[in-house]
Amino acid sequence: MTTLTLPVTSHPHPLLLYGTAWKKDTTTPLVTTALSTGFVGIDTACQPKHYREDLVGAGLSTYLTSSSATPRPQLFLQTKFTSPAGQDAASIPYDPTAPLETQVTTSVETSLRNLGTPYLDAVLLHSPLPTMGETVAAWKVLESFVSGGSIRHLGVSNISASQLRQLYAHPDVSVKPAIVQNRFYEATGWDREVRDFCREKGMVWQSFWTLTGNPGLLRSTLVGEVAERLNVTREEALYVLVLALGRGWKNGGGVCILDGTKREERMRGDLEVACRVAEVGEGELDKFKNLIGERV
């Protein structure tokens, strides 16, 4: 397993996305390095407070001029619409007093311009809006871009299981969520319930905070044993175990990790271990599921 399969379109989705949050002025060289090292997926957001989407675009442009570059159609570019509540008033990329539909439209148009691409592989709601009515209203604007060919897939981040079920089943939602991006850590039960729903529907579940949020898992005996057996670091061992949670989903989809390392050697190691998901034994995977309370 080197890629995942998205629902409906059956398009490939990378096992790792390079995460660009909090990279600030180092965003351009880091994106170029990540792509040159072998990443084929990039995650960003139209949220200047935490992301420099424009510098992601600059890094992408620099990379694509290389003779050895992976062609744009084989890359996976993902961004997000962030509502006014998640923006900094001094840098918000749209008029926060404008109608919601205008906010979403302006955000997507800005992302297309920042990234220098005629289409986006995925756009996520950075979080549900205050009400389901507002969430669906924003979703319908994103659907219009799918119909127009500017967006390939839709998804949502920072969402609970109940909110996800409501959104998925809402009668006004025509384009179903293909992607969920949530934190992987103990306080949310490692997002088991949401991941179960994604498995049922063949969606891709993207993990963030995978290392930062899990010092206990990194210190665990199991992660140490897998690291020793595979001759990898504990961080790489945790990555491959998390990726293995998406192994064998019968309806498609699976588990992806957002990887935000700034070190090229870590980028290479993470990409290499992502190709070794099949080497995780069933017994090891069952032990890991027990550690995080997931049914075996």
VEXTI-292883 format. One record per residue: residue in one letter; x negated, y, z negated of N, C-alpha, C, O in turn. Coordinates in steps of 0.02 Angstrom, whole numbers, padded with zeros to 5 digits, always signed. Atoms other than C-alpha are relative to their C-alpha. Example, Ala and Ser with C-alpha at 12.3 -4.5 7.8 and 13.67 -1.06 7.14 Angstrom:
# residues 2
A-00045-00059+00000-00615-00225-00390-00045+00060+00000-00097+00059-00033S+00042-00059+00003-00684-00053-00357+00039+00055-00037+00014+00110-00045
This chain:
# residues 296
M-00043-00060+00000+00000+00000+00000-00044+00062+00000-00076+00078-00050T+00040-00062-00004-00086+00159+00060+00044+00061+00009+00021+00118-00001T-00048-00055-00005+00069+00265+00092+00068-00025-00026+00079-00085-00033L-00069+00014+00019+00250+00273+00035+00044+00016+00060+00022+00047+00108T-00047-00014-00054+00404+00281+00146+00058+00041-00027+00091+00021-00076L-00054-00044+00021+00529+00423+00128+00068-00027+00025+00071-00057+00078P-00066+00023-00021+00716+00385+00136+00025+00038+00062+00004+00095+00075V-00034-00027-00059+00820+00420+00293-00046+00006+00060-00034-00025+00112T+00044-00011-00058+00675+00477+00404-00051-00055+00008-00077-00065+00063S+00052+00051+00002+00557+00334+00356-00070+00029+00014-00116-00007+00033H+00066-00031-00009+00414+00460+00369-00046-00022-00057-00023-00035-00112P+00048+00018+00053+00255+00416+00274-00010+00057-00050-00005+00116-00032H+00014-00047+00054+00216+00502+00109-00063-00024-00035-00067-00082-00053P+00063+00021+00031+00040+00501+00034+00010-00023-00073+00056-00003-00107L+00000+00020+00070+00004+00414-00131-00025+00056-00046-00005+00060-00104L+00025-00057+00037-00090+00569-00188+00013+00064+00038+00005+00067+00099L-00004-00067-00028-00051+00752-00158-00049+00043-00037-00057+00037-00098Y+00044-00046+00035-00179+00885-00194+00040+00057-00029+00074+00093+00008G-00039-00052+00035-00103+01002-00323-00038+00065-00003-00097+00066-00023T+00034-00065-00007-00143+01187-00301+00019+00051-00053+00000+00109-00047A-00019-00048+00053-00068+01265-00458-00062+00023-00038-00109-00016-00049W+00052-00029+00043-00181+01380-00560-00070+00000+00030-00119+00004-00007K+00066-00001-00032-00323+01376-00433-00023+00072+00015-00082+00084+00026K+00014-00072-00010-00313+01566-00407-00045+00011+00061-00031-00015+00115D+00041-00019-00058-00454+01635-00298-00042-00058+00026-00073-00052+00079T+00038+00058-00025-00535+01463-00282+00044-00045+00044+00021-00097+00067T-00047+00043-00037-00382+01395-00190-00025-00018+00069-00023-00077+00088T+00020+00014-00070-00450+01412-00013-00056-00052+00004-00047-00103+00039P+00052+00051-00007-00615+01319-00036+00020-00068-00029-00001-00120-00003L-00021+00064+00029-00533+01187-00146+00046-00038+00047+00040-00099+00054V-00044+00033-00049-00397+01151-00017-00041-00027+00058-00029-00084+00080T+00042+00023-00055-00527+01140+00121-00040-00061-00021-00046-00109+00018T+00039+00057+00025-00634+01023+00015+00044-00062-00008+00025-00117+00012A-00045+00056+00009-00485+00914-00032+00018-00033+00066+00015-00094+00072L-00018+00027-00065-00432+00894+00148-00060-00034+00034-00053-00087+00064S+00060+00028-00030-00610+00863+00207-00020-00065-00034-00050-00109-00002T+00017+00060+00038-00631+00732+00071+00046-00058+00017+00027-00116+00008G-00046+00053-00019-00479+00636+00131+00072+00007-00022+00114-00033-00002F-00070-00013+00016-00322+00707+00053+00038+00018+00063+00013+00054+00106V-00042-00017-00058-00181+00716+00180+00065+00032-00022+00110+00045+00018G-00060-00032+00027-00050+00794+00066-00019+00058-00046-00065+00052-00085I+00011-00060+00041-00043+00966-00015+00066+00021-00032+00117+00022+00001D-00058-00026+00035+00078+01029-00147-00014+00072-00021-00067+00086-00049T+00006-00069+00020+00105+01215-00175+00069+00027-00017+00117-00012-00024A-00064-00031+00015+00245+01339-00214-00003+00073+00019-00056+00104+00017C-00006-00072-00014+00305+01511-00162+00012+00035-00068+00066+00062-00081Q-00003-00026+00068+00269+01570-00339-00069+00029-00017-00110-00005-00048P+00066-00030+00011+00122+01691-00349-00023-00001-00073-00083+00005-00086K+00016+00004+00071+00128+01679-00539-00049-00057-00014-00094-00050-00055H+00042+00059+00012+00046+01506-00532-00034-00028+00062-00079-00069+00056Y+00027+00027-00063+00005+01472-00348-00020+00057+00047+00011+00110+00047R+00017-00046-00055-00085+01563-00207+00015-00036+00065-00030-00062+00099E-00022+00036-00060+00016+01490-00065-00035+00028+00062-00050-00010+00108D+00035-00030-00057-00066+01613+00055-00071-00027+00008-00095-00037+00064L+00068+00027-00003-00238+01546+00009+00000-00074+00016-00049-00100+00043V-00009+00069-00024-00175+01368+00032+00001+00001+00077-00031-00040+00109G-00003-00007-00073-00133+01422+00209-00067+00015+00031-00084-00011+00084A+00067-00017-00025-00306+01496+00232-00045-00062-00001-00083-00074+00046G+00040+00061+00004-00387+01334+00173+00021-00051+00053-00022-00084+00083L-00026+00046-00051-00276+01232+00288-00024+00022+00069-00046-00020+00109S+00021-00026-00065-00318+01345+00436-00074-00014+00012-00094-00034+00066T+00072+00014-00006-00505+01329+00402-00012-00073+00014-00053-00090+00057Y+00009+00073-00010-00492+01141+00390+00019-00021+00070-00017-00060+00101L-00025+00022-00065-00392+01122+00550-00043+00021+00058-00035-00004+00114T+00047-00020-00054-00528+01210+00651-00057-00050+00007-00094-00048+00056S+00054+00049-00003-00646+01066+00612+00016-00053+00052+00074-00073+00060S-00010+00052-00051-00671+00938+00750+00020-00066-00030+00049-00109+00004S-00016+00063+00033-00649+00799+00623+00065+00003-00040+00081-00043-00077A-00060-00010+00041-00488+00868+00548+00055-00050+00019+00064-00067+00077T-00062+00038-00012-00334+00758+00528+00050+00047+00032+00061+00102+00005P-00047-00045-00033-00205+00832+00648+00059+00019-00045+00079-00020-00088R-00055-00025+00042-00066+00936+00570+00058-00050-00005+00084-00058-00060P-00057+00046+00007+00071+00806+00612-00013-00057-00048+00035-00089-00072Q+00015+00054+00047-00020+00680+00502-00012+00025-00071-00028-00015-00116L+00006-00029+00067-00030+00799+00353+00070+00008-00030+00119+00013+00006F-00063-00008+00035+00105+00818+00222-00005+00064-00042-00041+00066-00092L+00000-00064+00034+00137+00998+00167+00065+00010-00038+00119+00006-00009Q-00058-00006+00044+00254+01026+00021-00005+00065-00039-00057+00082-00068T-00003-00060+00040+00307+01188-00060+00066+00001-00039+00105-00047-00036K-00059-00003+00043+00444+01248-00177+00032+00069+00002-00001+00119+00013F-00035-00062+00015+00577+01380-00200+00004+00006-00075+00029-00038-00109T-00001-00014+00072+00557+01456-00373+00049+00056-00013+00043+00110+00016S-00050-00051+00014+00705+01552-00443-00030+00058-00038-00086+00052-00063P+00028-00058+00035+00682+01725-00522-00023-00015-00071-00071+00015-00095A+00019+00016+00069+00673+01647-00696-00071-00028-00005-00103-00022-00058G+00067+00028+00001+00510+01562-00648-00052+00044+00033-00109+00023+00042Q+00045-00046-00035+00432+01712-00562-00025+00055-00047+00004+00069-00099D+00025-00060+00033+00327+01858-00622+00030+00059+00037+00026+00064+00098A-00035-00057-00030+00423+02020-00592-00047+00041+00044-00024+00073+00092A+00048-00042-00038+00264+02103-00525-00020-00031+00067-00046+00003+00111S+00023+00033-00062+00235+01973-00388+00053-00043+00033+00037-00081+00078I-00053+00042-00027+00403+01893-00350+00004+00010+00076+00005+00068+00099P+00005-00006-00073+00405+01856-00162+00066+00016+00037+00069+00011+00098Y-00064-00019-00030+00586+01910-00132+00034+00048-00048+00012+00058-00105D-00038-00047+00040+00712+02035-00197+00044-00039-00050+00091-00072-00029P-00039+00040+00048+00779+01960-00360+00072+00024-00009+00113-00010-00040T-00069-00026+00004+00935+02069-00346+00041-00020+00061+00102-00009+00063A-00035+00021-00061+00979+01998-00175+00042-00062-00015+00029-00096-00065P-00038+00062+00009+01108+01859-00157-00046-00061+00000-00099-00060+00032L+00040+00060+00006+01042+01686-00198-00019-00027+00069-00076-00048+00080E+00013+00027-00067+01057+01632-00016-00057+00039+00033-00099+00009+00068T+00053-00041-00029+00944+01778+00036-00067-00015-00034-00118-00017-00001Q+00061+00017+00037+00818+01736-00100-00032-00064+00028-00092-00066+00041V+00026+00064-00025+00802+01557-00039-00026+00007+00071-00080-00019+00087T+00020-00009-00069+00793+01607+00144-00067+00038+00004-00111+00018+00042T+00062-00039+00000+00658+01737+00111-00058-00042-00025-00113-00038+00002S+00053+00042+00028+00558+01614+00006-00025-00051+00052-00085-00058+00062V+00020+00050-00050+00559+01479+00142-00037+00034+00058-00088+00009+00082E+00033-00036-00055+00515+01605+00278-00070+00023-00020-00116+00022+00021T+00066-00020+00026+00372+01669+00170-00047-00060-00002-00106-00053+00016S+00042+00060+00002+00308+01491+00145-00023-00020+00069-00082-00037+00079L+00019+00017-00069+00310+01455+00331-00054+00047+00025-00101+00026+00059R+00049-00049-00021+00213+01615+00360-00066-00009-00037-00120-00008-00007N+00061+00010+00040+00090+01586+00217-00040-00060+00022-00101-00058+00025L+00033+00063-00017+00052+01409+00272-00015-00006+00075-00048-00053+00096G+00016-00001-00071+00044+01452+00457+00023-00062+00037-00012-00089+00080T-00025+00062-00029+00153+01305+00507+00072+00011+00024+00109+00049-00008P-00069-00008-00023+00315+01292+00609+00050-00042-00040+00110-00033-00034Y-00046+00041+00040+00385+01163+00488-00035-00021-00065-00097-00022-00069L+00024+00023+00065+00366+01103+00309+00024-00072-00009+00082-00088+00003D-00019+00070+00009+00365+00918+00269+00049-00009-00057+00092-00053-00055A-00047+00003+00055+00456+00949+00106+00004+00068-00035-00047+00102-00043V-00010-00058+00043+00530+01092+00007+00041-00023-00060+00093-00055-00052L-00034+00019+00061+00580+01065-00174+00029+00062-00034+00001+00116-00030L-00020-00049+00049+00684+01167-00292-00048-00009-00059-00056-00064-00085H+00050+00005+00054+00554+01207-00426+00032-00024-00065-00001-00053-00108S-00040+00026+00055+00690+01170-00553+00073+00011+00019+00088+00053+00061P-00071-00016-00011+00879+01160-00554+00014+00072-00023-00020+00098-00067L-00020-00067+00020+00962+01330-00567+00046-00004-00061+00064-00059-00081P-00038+00002+00063+01064+01381-00721+00064-00041+00002+00084-00070-00048T-00061+00039-00006+01223+01299-00655-00006-00047+00060-00046-00034+00105M+00001+00045-00057+01255+01154-00538+00026+00036+00062+00004+00022+00118G-00025-00038-00057+01354+01274-00428-00056+00040+00033-00060+00042+00095E+00056-00038-00028+01200+01384-00406-00051-00046+00031-00079-00031+00084T+00048+00048-00027+01089+01233-00380+00022-00024+00069-00018-00028+00115V-00026+00023-00065+01201+01169-00240+00000+00056+00051-00013+00044+00110A+00002-00056-00047+01213+01343-00163-00070+00009+00028-00078+00020+00088A+00069-00005-00025+01023+01352-00153-00016-00059+00045-00050-00052+00096W+00013+00062-00039+01019+01172-00087+00030+00007+00070-00001-00015+00119K-00032-00007-00065+01140+01215+00053-00041+00045+00047-00043+00033+00107V+00044-00042-00042+01022+01353+00113-00058-00042+00025-00077-00037+00084L+00054+00044-00021+00880+01227+00116+00023-00049+00054-00013-00064+00101E-00027+00045-00051+00992+01107+00213+00003+00034+00069-00006+00001+00120S-00004-00035-00065+01013+01240+00348-00068+00001+00035-00071-00001+00096F+00067+00004-00029+00824+01239+00373-00016-00070+00024-00052-00078+00073V+00008+00069-00024+00828+01049+00388+00034-00007+00067+00006-00036+00114S-00037+00003-00063+00960+01066+00523-00037+00036+00056-00035+00015+00114G+00037-00039-00050+00852+01195+00611-00069-00027+00016-00103-00002+00061G+00064+00031-00014+00697+01086+00604-00060+00029-00036-00117+00008-00025S+00056-00032+00035+00592+01197+00490-00019-00037-00064-00074-00026-00090I+00014+00041+00059+00602+01076+00342+00019-00072+00017+00071-00085+00046R-00012+00071-00015+00590+00886+00354+00037-00035-00057+00081-00077-00045H-00029+00035+00059+00638+00831+00176+00011+00050-00056-00022+00101-00061L-00015-00041+00058+00713+00906+00019-00011-00039-00064-00007-00100-00066G+00010+00032+00065+00678+00873-00163+00009+00050-00056+00028+00108-00045V-00011-00042+00058+00684+00943-00338-00050-00019-00054-00070-00077-00060S+00048+00011+00053+00565+00962-00484+00030+00019-00067+00080+00055-00071N-00021-00018+00069+00586+00973-00673+00074-00011-00011+00110+00032-00036I-00072+00015+00003+00755+00888-00668+00013-00060-00046-00028-00106-00049S-00019+00056+00043+00843+00773-00792+00037-00052+00041+00058-00039+00098A-00036+00054-00035+00924+00608-00745+00072+00019+00013+00098+00006+00068S-00071-00018-00010+01100+00677-00770+00007+00053+00054+00053+00050+00094Q-00002-00051-00053+01064+00830-00663-00013-00030+00068+00020-00011+00117L+00016+00031-00064+00989+00722-00527+00059-00040+00026+00075-00037+00086R-00059+00038-00022+01140+00608-00523+00054+00047+00025+00086+00033+00076Q-00051-00048-00021+01256+00758-00512-00016+00029+00068+00027+00034+00112L+00020-00030-00064+01157+00836-00370+00007-00051+00056+00033-00035+00109Y-00001+00051-00052+01142+00673-00274+00072-00016+00021+00085-00027+00080A-00070+00020-00014+01329+00636-00287+00045+00058+00018+00104+00047+00034H-00043-00058-00011+01392+00813-00260+00030-00002+00070-00006-00014+00119P-00033+00006-00066+01520+00816-00118-00025+00050+00052-00017+00039+00112D+00024-00051-00047+01441+00972-00041-00071-00012+00022-00097+00023+00066V+00069+00014-00018+01268+00896-00029-00002-00050+00058+00019-00107+00051S+00003+00042-00059+01239+00827+00145-00069-00034+00007-00073-00093+00025V+00068+00027-00003+01049+00803+00140-00019-00021-00070-00031+00022-00113K+00014+00025+00067+01012+00693-00009-00073+00014-00020-00116+00016+00024P+00069-00008+00022+00857+00724-00115-00042-00061+00020-00021-00118+00011A+00046+00054-00018+00710+00623-00050-00058-00005-00049-00093-00056-00051I+00059-00005+00044+00584+00676-00183+00020+00030-00067+00060+00076-00070V-00005-00030+00067+00581+00709-00370-00071+00008-00026-00111-00039-00022Q+00066-00013+00029+00429+00789-00451+00009+00018-00074+00037+00071-00089N-00009-00010+00072+00424+00774-00642-00062-00015-00039-00107-00050-00015R+00055+00016+00045+00304+00769-00787+00003-00074-00021+00057-00103-00028F+00007+00069+00025+00241+00598-00840-00033+00005-00069-00094+00009-00075Y+00028-00002+00067+00222+00604-01028+00051-00025-00050+00110-00034-00035E-00040+00036+00049+00289+00530-01188+00063+00036-00021+00114+00004-00034A-00058-00039+00025+00408+00671-01237+00063-00012+00041+00118-00004+00015T-00059+00014-00043+00522+00627-01090+00008-00075+00012+00044-00096+00057G-00003+00072-00012+00500+00439-01108-00033-00019+00065-00015-00068+00097W+00036+00011-00063+00379+00449-00962+00048-00001+00060+00034-00033+00111D-00048-00010-00055+00531+00493-00854+00029-00065+00027+00045-00070+00087R-00024+00066-00022+00591+00313-00848+00067+00003+00035+00077-00028+00087E-00068+00000-00027+00774+00353-00816+00002+00032+00069+00037+00008+00114V+00003-00032-00066+00737+00471-00672-00033-00046+00050-00010-00053+00107R+00036+00045-00046+00614+00348-00596+00043-00060+00019+00040-00083+00075D-00047+00055-00016+00744+00209-00608+00049+00022+00055+00064-00017+00100F-00046-00024-00051+00864+00317-00507-00035+00006+00067-00007-00011+00119C+00038-00006-00062+00730+00354-00379-00011-00069+00031-00006-00076+00092R+00009+00068-00026+00695+00167-00363+00065-00025+00033+00063-00054+00086E-00065+00022-00026+00880+00133-00337+00015+00031+00068+00042-00002+00113K-00017-00037-00061+00894+00264-00200-00057+00002+00052-00049+00031+00105G+00056+00001-00047+00725+00234-00117-00035+00066+00008-00061+00082+00061M+00031-00066-00001+00659+00407-00162-00073-00005-00023-00094-00054-00053V+00069-00006+00025+00480+00460-00195+00001+00039-00065+00029+00094-00069W+00006-00033+00065+00444+00502-00377-00072+00024-00007-00118-00017-00008Q+00066-00030+00005+00297+00622-00394-00016+00016-00073+00024+00049-00107S+00021-00010+00069+00203+00625-00559-00047+00059-00005-00095+00065+00033F+00051-00049+00018+00118+00778-00631-00010+00000-00075+00031-00026-00113W+00023+00002+00070+00029+00805-00796-00021-00071-00018-00018-00091-00076T+00014+00071+00009-00027+00625-00774-00058-00012-00048-00055-00057-00089L+00057+00007+00046-00194+00646-00862+00008+00046-00060+00000+00023-00117T-00003-00050+00054-00168+00804-00965+00051-00020-00053+00040-00010-00112G-00054+00016+00047-00007+00740-01043-00005-00067-00033+00039-00087-00070N+00002+00069+00024-00070+00567-01087-00067-00020-00032-00097-00070-00012P+00063+00020+00033-00224+00565-01200+00005-00068-00034-00044-00104-00037G-00009+00065+00032-00150+00416-01291-00007-00058+00049-00040-00108+00034L+00007+00053-00051-00133+00312-01133-00072-00006+00023-00096-00061+00035L+00069+00002-00023-00309+00360-01080-00044-00037-00050-00093-00069-00030R+00040+00034+00051-00376+00293-01245+00022-00072-00012-00010-00108-00050S-00029+00066+00014-00271+00134-01239-00047-00056+00021-00088-00049+00066T+00040+00059-00015-00350-00038-01237+00012-00023+00072-00036-00041+00107L-00015+00024-00068-00260-00083-01075-00036+00041+00053-00066+00014+00098V+00033-00043-00049-00325+00067-00979-00076-00013+00000-00107-00014+00053G+00071+00017+00004-00500+00027-01042-00017-00066+00034-00068-00072+00068E+00011+00065-00031-00485-00153-00986+00005+00004+00076-00035-00026+00111V-00007-00007-00073-00423-00106-00812-00059+00039+00029-00085+00022+00082A+00058-00039-00023-00561+00024-00796-00062-00044+00006-00100-00040+00054E+00059+00043-00001-00692-00106-00840+00005-00052+00056-00044-00065+00091R-00007+00053-00051-00621-00240-00725-00009+00028+00070-00040-00005+00112L+00005-00029-00067-00608-00123-00575-00063+00042+00009-00077+00066+00064N+00061-00040-00002-00770-00032-00618+00015+00072+00021-00016+00101+00066V-00021-00069-00013-00684+00138-00619+00003+00037-00067-00004+00006-00120T-00007-00038+00062-00662+00278-00746+00068-00013-00031+00113-00040+00002R-00065+00008+00032-00520+00276-00872+00053+00042+00036+00110+00021+00043E-00047-00042-00037-00440+00420-00777+00024-00033+00064+00083-00031+00080E-00018+00035-00061-00444+00321-00616+00042-00062-00015+00088-00078+00023A-00040+00059+00019-00377+00167-00705+00071+00020-00016+00118-00015+00002L-00068-00022+00015-00228+00266-00771+00035+00019+00065+00094+00003+00073Y-00031-00017-00064-00196+00334-00597+00026-00062+00036+00082-00064+00060V-00020+00059-00039-00192+00161-00518+00057-00037-00035+00099-00067-00001L-00056+00031+00036-00076+00095-00655+00064+00039+00012+00117+00008+00022V-00060-00040-00013+00045+00240-00631+00024-00011+00072+00084-00020+00083L-00020+00013-00070+00043+00215-00442+00032-00068+00007+00077-00077+00047A-00027+00068-00005+00077+00030-00468+00072-00004-00025+00107-00052-00009L-00070-00001+00021+00242+00076-00552+00047+00004+00060+00105-00015+00056G-00041-00005-00061+00305+00110-00375-00009-00056+00049+00016-00054+00105R+00015+00056-00045+00245-00053-00303+00062-00043+00009+00095-00062-00040G-00053+00048-00014+00376-00160-00217+00071+00025-00008+00117-00015-00015W-00068-00026+00002+00525-00043-00225+00037-00023+00064+00017-00004+00119K-00031+00033-00058+00645-00138-00111+00036+00048+00046+00045+00033+00105N-00036-00048-00042+00737+00017-00048-00046+00054+00028-00022+00103+00057G+00047-00051-00023+00578+00114-00006-00019+00047-00055-00004+00035-00114G+00023-00047+00050+00502+00263-00093-00058-00028-00040-00096-00070-00015G+00055+00022+00042+00383+00236-00237-00028+00058-00041+00005+00110-00048V+00030-00049+00045+00265+00334-00349-00060+00033+00032-00103+00000+00062C+00054-00042-00024+00148+00474-00300-00028+00040-00059+00008+00052-00107I+00030-00041+00053+00027+00574-00409-00025+00066+00029-00056+00067+00082L+00031-00065-00016-00014+00759-00399-00068+00003-00035-00073-00005-00095D+00069+00002+00024-00202+00771-00418-00030+00070+00010-00038+00093+00066G+00024-00069-00004-00273+00943-00459-00073+00009-00017-00094+00064-00033T+00070-00006+00018-00456+00904-00490-00036+00052+00043-00019+00063+00101K+00040-00049-00037-00582+01038-00440-00068-00029+00021-00107+00005+00053R+00065+00031-00013-00728+00916-00425+00004-00048+00059+00046-00093+00060E-00001+00041-00060-00767+00836-00257-00011-00073-00016+00021-00117+00014E+00012+00070+00016-00835+00677-00337+00062-00033-00030+00075-00092-00018R-00063+00026+00027-00671+00656-00432+00051-00009+00055+00089-00057+00055M-00045+00008-00057-00574+00685-00272-00013-00066+00035+00033-00104+00050R+00018+00061-00035-00670+00544-00189+00019-00062-00041+00046-00110-00014G-00016+00057+00042-00649+00427-00336+00075-00013-00004+00097-00070-00002D-00073+00008+00004-00462+00460-00349+00028-00028+00065+00072-00071+00064L-00024+00025-00065-00436+00432-00163-00018-00075+00008+00022-00113+00035E+00020+00070-00006-00533+00269-00172+00043-00046-00044+00064-00099-00021V-00038+00044+00045-00438+00201-00322+00073-00004+00022+00107-00054+00009A-00069+00002-00025-00271+00247-00241+00010-00055+00053+00066-00076+00066C-00003+00053-00050-00313+00117-00108-00002-00069-00033-00001-00120+00001R+00009+00064+00035-00328-00017-00243+00061-00019-00042+00056-00060-00088V-00061+00014+00038-00149-00022-00307+00016-00075+00000+00039-00102-00050A-00014+00072-00005-00132-00201-00246-00043-00042-00047-00027-00100-00060E+00045+00037+00044-00275-00251-00362+00023-00001-00072-00005-00038-00113V-00028+00002+00067-00173-00215-00518+00039-00065-00008+00085-00078+00031G-00033+00064+00010-00120-00384-00584+00070+00009-00028+00086+00059-00060E-00069-00004+00025+00062-00420-00624+00001+00002-00076+00042+00037-00106G+00004-00001+00072+00013-00454-00804-00020+00069-00026+00007+00092-00076E+00021-00067+00020-00076-00287-00816+00056+00051+00009+00067+00094-00034L-00056-00046-00012+00072-00196-00740+00055-00010-00052+00084+00039-00076D-00051+00013+00052+00192-00281-00862-00021+00030-00066+00020+00059-00102K+00025-00030+00062+00082-00227-01008+00006+00076+00002+00023+00107-00048F-00005-00072-00006+00080-00049-00942+00073+00022-00007+00088+00072-00039K-00071-00016+00007+00268-00048-00924+00023-00005-00072+00063+00036-00095N-00017+00005+00071+00283-00107-01103-00026+00059-00040+00007+00084-00085L+00029-00057+00034+00168+00033-01159+00044+00062+00006+00051+00101-00041I-00041-00060-00011+00284+00164-01083+00075-00014-00006+00116+00028+00010G-00070+00016+00012+00446+00074-01125+00041-00013+00061+00103-00007+00059E-00036+00015-00062+00492+00029-00947+00016-00074+00002-00025-00116-00016R-00019+00071-00001+00587-00131-00920-00044-00039+00049-00063-00013+00101V+00043+00043-00040+00486-00273-00849+00042-00043+00045+00016-00083+00084
